[in-house]
Amino acid sequence: MKSITIKGSERENVGKKATKAVRDAGMVPCVIYGGNQPVHFAADERAFKDLVYTPNAHTVVVELENGTKVDCILQDIQFHPVSDKILHIDFFQLNDEKEIVMEVPVKVTGTSPGVLLGGVLRLNQRRLKVKALPKNLPDFVEADITPLEMGNKLYVTKIPTDNFKLMHPDNTVVCQVRISRAAMKAAQEAAKAAKDAGKKKK
């Protein structure tokens, strides 16, 4: 999985006044959990653009001014209810020997016969939760729609997994080919025409 580097400075004072001062300076207060103790730091809000405002999934390397580097993933993010500015971010430290659960995007591949006949592809799950060691985390999960005929569904059990597990029930539908209104109307008209033709023969 691709990684993004976030440069920040460690925070010693994490009280309300100090946190407000951090935000007023255009910085985002953050904390890293999962290690021996939480690591509080602040980073420029612009540094999170490619991490937060993207459909892609990334791991993160937090580089602090004291030279410390921590490998982690984004765990939680809080936005201001009115301005949508980032208020706070929680990260979780990665351990090379421990599996981690995170969401990754679904990438649709192939050509569906059902879509070619006028069906509409509906992506039920844009992201899926995977569980893997950090080194095996995929950039995306591939959903091949080649076998899907009109009305067919692609279940999570048909998704290939390579060194990772999908954390969803077997009956989870990833995507499906639905009959479009135009295709349904065409089918109804064809059925009516066939019926009328049958009556005329009689």
Secondary structure, DSSP 8 states (H G I E B T S, - for coil): --EEEEEEEE-S--SHHHHHHHHHTTEEEEEEESSSS-EEEEEEGGGGHHHHSSSS--EEEEEETTS-EEEEEEEEEEE-TTT--EEEEEEEE--TTS-EEEEEEEEEES--HHHHTT-EEEES-SEEEEEE-GGG--S-EEEE-TT--TT-EEEGGGS--SS-EE-S-TT-EEEEEE--HHHHHHHHHHHHHHHHHHHHH-
